[in-house]
Amino acid sequence: MLTGLSGWTGGVAAEPNSGKTYVIGTDITFAPFEFQDVNGKFVGIDMDLLEAIARDQNFKYEVKPLGFNAAVQALESGQVDGVIAGMSITDERKQKFNLSEPYYDSGVVMGIKENNDSIKSYEDLKGNKVAVKTGTEGYRFAESIAAEYGFRIVPFDESSQMYDDVKTGNSVACFDDYPVLRYGVEQNNGLKIVTEMEKGGSYGFAVNKGKNQELMDKFNTGLANLKTSGEYKTILGKYLGEDGSAPISQSRWGLIQESLPALLKGLGKTLLYTIVSLFFAFILGLIFGFMKVSRNRFLRGVATVFVDLFRGIPLIVLAFFIYFGIPQALGFTMPLFLAAILTLSLNAGAYVTEIIRGGIQSVDRGQMEAARSLGLPYRKAMMKIIIPQAIRVMIPAFINQLVITLKDTSILSAIGLVELTQSGKIIIARTFASFDIWLVVAIMYLVVITVLTKISGNLEGRVRRG
């Protein structure tokens, strides 16, 4: 968060600070426009422009890293006040958003693997696959010429994934915005540019139609002031000038050491989300699990609907619905942490419900009949006779659900949750070292899950012996 001071740069003076802090959605995996440096700071052309404009126009803001598609959906649903993420100004987007004056004119180029000498023009793409990033000028350009040149489009959510697809040979080429691909090439991302830049769109800052017009006015005024003062040109030169894109020379072990703090922080959040969501999932499982074995038909029906609903909806769809759909429909803002916990808890709760139901029903019916014949009430017989036996059956399934939920947190990176997987994506967006970072991430998951499984297995053995 940054608090600006009133500024004057030869243009229009800033208005007094309104006291409101604007929430700005962005991508942070779109270097050189927005990415995260080794110190965890959001940097890049977009981030520096936003900081300078906020200082010039005297307003406060908070950056919300979501990913491009999630940021756009967050803006539509009112979860953020504005979006700056290398968003191209198009007629389609003008129907939904108010877009600022252009702050960068881009264009599309084609990139191929650096040691590939067989692809030199669009004609060479016939019969092959081409990687593109969804929502970009490169995607639209590829769509416009795909039929003419006979290639198939493979969409990805992030530039680094698109580049990796080309480097592994799954796709022969990719289309991307010139400054983005150029920056990647100069950072040794393993690709080279083989075409001249096609005329593309301009980037703009976006707010919802009819909302936050004061923020849009401040952005446009501040941008004009930066251009007048020369600071705008300085910011562009910092990342796109001759000295702005020098490749980082670093050993593999040095990269891993540098990345470990961010990855460990992401791992900590993964464990936090897992523990909190399983706590609530267990409560839901107890409630609906007992309802499913109830003698009341209505209660059994309610529990069945709960299980079928939240087991039947894919986790990522549930996350989108909770974080984007519900706030848009009801007109409120939902914290990302709450959306993540709700998603994981409801999903895991449905499975825990079935674990509890299955455990209880696995106990021989004769146990209940014998308890009742001895005069024990139904509830007391359940708590004293049935549940202790059922727990022994449930433990392996609970352990399995713990592992599943921990791994499911990675899916929520799609709505901008910065856990272990998203932390890896952010580092790769800056370093393009996919193999090294994903290897470390995989090992971290493996170690944690193995340790948890061993601990749980030891607990299971004690319970069974007891």
C-alpha positions, 0 to 999 in steps of 0.5 A: 500500500502506498500513500501519495503526497499531493503532486505537481508536475507541470500538468494538473494539480492533485485533489486532496486525498479522499481517504479511500484506499482503492483496491487494484487487481493485477497479474504479477506474472506478466513481466516486464509490466507486472511481476514480483522481485526477489524481495516480494515487491510488485514491480514492472512498468504497470506497477511503477506507473501506478505508484507514480500516478498515485503519488502525483494524484494523492491517493492510496491503493492496495495491489491485489495479485490475482492473475489476468483472467481472475483480475478481470472477473474480480473487476466485473464482480466488484471485488476490486476497484480497478485493473492494471494488467497489460489489458488491451483496449478493445471494443468488447472490453469497452462494453463492460468497462471504462478504459483509460487513455492508452499508456502503452502501444503494443504489438504481436510477434511470434516466438519459437524455440531458440534452436529451431530453424524450421519455422520462419514464417506463418506459412511454416505453422501449417498442421502444427500447434501454436501456444497463446495466452488467453485474453491477450492480443496474441490470442486474438491475432492467432485466432484471426489467422489460424484458419488461413495458415492451418494451425491449431491454438493451445491456450494457457493462462500464463506466459511462462506456461506458454513458453514452456509448451514451446520449449518442450516441443508440444507447440512449435511457436507462440504469439505474445505481445512484443515487449513481453516476449522480448523481455523474456528472450533477453532474460534467457527464456529459451525462445527467439523472435522470428517475425516483425511486430504486427500492429496491436492494441494499446494497454489501458487501466480499467474500472467498471462502467459507472463506478470509480470515475474519480479513480479513472480521472486521477489515473488519466490526469496523473498519466498526462502529468508523468508524460509531461514531466518525462517520468513516464519515459524514465519508467519505460526505459527502466524495463525496456531500455538498453540497460533495462533487460539485462539477463540475470546470471545466477547458478541453479543452487543460487536461484533455489536459495533465493526462492526458498523464503517465498516458497516456504512462506507459500507452504506455510499458507498452504498448511494454514488453509488446509488446517482451517478448512479441515476444521470446518469441514469436520464440523460440517461432516459431523452434522451432515454425517449424523443426519445421513444416518438419522431415522428422520427421512427429511434430515437424510434428504437434506444431508444427501443434497449437501453431499451431492451438491458439493461433491458434484461441483468441480472445486475450481468451479465452486471457487469461481462461483463463491469468489466471483459469482456470489459477490456479483449477484449480491453486491458485496466484497468477499475477502479472498481468504474467506472464499478459499476457506469456504470453498475448501471446507464445503468441498471437503465437508461433503467427503467427510460426511460420507466418511462418517456415514460409511464408518457408522454404517460399517459397524454391525447392526447387531451392536446397536440392537444389543445395546438397545436390548440392554436398555441404552437409549439410541443416542447413548448407544451411538456415542458409547458403542457405535462411534468408538468402533466407527472411528477406527474405520474412519481414520485411514479415510480421514488421513486420505482427505487431509492429503487431498485437501492439502493438494487441492489448495493449489487449484485455488491459485486460479482465483489468486490465492498465493499458496505454494503453487502460486508462489512457484508461478510468481517466481517462474514468471520472473526467472523462467526457471520452470524445471528448477522451481517446479522440482523444488515445489514438488519436493516440498509437497512430497516431504510435507505429505509424507511427514503428515502421512507418517504422523497420521499412520502412527496415530492410527496405530495407537487408536487401533491398539487402544 
